Each structure stands twice: as C-alpha cells, then as structure tokens.
Amino acid sequence: MFGPDEITTDGFLGGRLTIAQPAAGYRAATDPVLLAAAVAAKPGQAVLELGCGAGVASLCLGWRVAGLALAGLEVQPAYAALARRNAEANGQDLEVFDGDLAAMPAALRSRTFDHVIANPPYFGAGSGTAARDPGRETAQREATPLGDWIDAGLRRLRPGGWLTLIQAAERLPGILAALGRRAGSVTVLPVAPRPGRAAGRVIVTARKGGRAPFRLMAPFVLHEGAAHLRDGDDYSGQARAVLREGAALPGLDTPAVNLSAGAWPASCADAV
C-alpha cells in the first residue's frame, strides 16, 4: 500500500471531488473525466468500471448522476485501496473488487450491469519505453489484449446495456473489430487537442445487441486556439464545462433503458 508521503490529494471537477493519488505512480488526468462524461447513465442503474485505478471515472460519474450502483475492478491492490478511500472521502458508494479482468472474481462474474466503462492501457505490449514506476507501467501498457477488455465488458452487460471506452485514436480499428456483431448502435467521438489538430483520443459507445446506424461525431476540442499562449488552462468552453463542472459530453446523451427495472424485451436473449 502507499504510505502517507507517497500520496497527493488533488481536486477534480473544479474541486467538487477530492482524490488521493500516488505521487509517482499512475495519475489520472482528463481521460477518466471525459470517460465519465460520456456515460448516459440514469439513477438506479448499475455501472461497472474495468481497471478503475483510484476510482476517478466512477466517482466523477457518481457525482453527476445520483443513485447509481457503482462497482470497479482493479488488478493492483494498492490502487484498489485508494479507490475505496476516495469513495469514502467523497461520500459515495463504490464497491471495488481486487482482480484481473482475464480471471474475474466469481462474485463479479455472477453479476450484470447496465453500463460497463473502461480506460484500457493505451500502449501495446513491447511498444515504447517502459515506465520506471511499476504501477504506472501496469496502468499504461497492456498485459491483456484490448479485445479481451471489450469481450469482458460485453459479458458483464445486460442485453441492451452500454459499453463506453476511451482509447488512443490509432486503436479505433481494433475496437470496432472486437465489437463485431455482438454490439451495435456504435458512436465514435474523436477528441482533438486543438482546432484543426488530429484526434489523439476516441470515445466509443456501443450497445449490446444494438442495431442503430453507426455515428461518427464532430471532434470534441479540448483547448482554444492553435497553441498554448498563456499561463493557466486554455480549455474550450465545452471542455471547461465537462472537466471543471462535471457536465455530460454533448451529443452522447442517447436515451438509456433502465434494464434493472426489467424494461428490456424478454425476447432479446443474452448471446454473449
């Protein structure tokens, strides 16, 4: 576990959340906040985060949408402990399971969810330079293939449930291939750093058993202007609303069925 001198306390959503993070390990930035903002969850629904780390995405979502049943799976026990600590500190209920998504705890495999969210490692095995901190390396470089993350997420979804991912833009073809015919109603939101710049991230939502047409949205632009010209952040108005005030991402508010209330037609079987 992390000692007191190995932890920093950081504000998210403009200080609405207070999050303990390792000073030298994996530190959450904008990506888990954007992930949370992309989830069209409704009060009373159940949400699972795969690879929850210190709990930032789940807790941002829980702050925006009250009454969710939040759960997380984390392979690194020290980060799982931080997620529990952060949930308690912010007055939220987050059930954190210790374990690997490739071999989920039996208690988690027996459950299904309305939403599964994930921010999988961006770097493939053997690519680039390894991080010096082992926790950061585990969080950023995949040991389990991206397709297995998607498979695990779909298996935990109820019929008609939603999978939401944030990933490096270059990995979009692999995401779409892994979704295959098991999930449809796919929406891709490119996330660009500045106007006119190529997207570095994509947010992908897909519905288990969905049949709506594919949607490719206009890029969500994080920063104003062509370059950073002054001290302080230069977020666009929309980005500031999401990152500082906890707003939902515009355009990703697809109506969600409250599956926990039994609204999904009984004839739609879980084929995964």
Sequence and secondary structure as in RCSB ss.txt:
>XXXX:A:sequence
MFGPDEITTDGFLGGRLTIAQPAAGYRAATDPVLLAAAVAAKPGQAVLELGCGAGVASLCLGWRVAGLALAGLEV
QPAYAALARRNAEANGQDLEVFDGDLAAMPAALRSRTFDHVIANPPYFGAGSGTAARDPGRETAQREATPLGDWI
DAGLRRLRPGGWLTLIQAAERLPGILAALGRRAGSVTVLPVAPRPGRAAGRVIVTARKGGRAPFRLMAPFVLHEG
AAHLRDGDDYSGQARAVLREGAALPGLDTPAVNLSAGAWPASCADAV
>XXXX:A:secstr
   GGGEEEEEETTTTEEEEEESSS    SHHHHHHHT    TT EEEEES TTSHHHHHHHHHSTT EEEEEES
SHHHHHHHHHHHHHTT  EEEEESBTTB  HHHHT  EEEEEE   SB TT S   SSHHHHHHHB SS HHHHH
HHHHHHEEEEEEEEEEEEGGGHHHHHHHHTTTEEEEEEEEEESSTTS  SEEEEEEEET  S  EE   EE BSS
SS  SSS  B HHHHHHHHH    TT       GGGT S TTS    
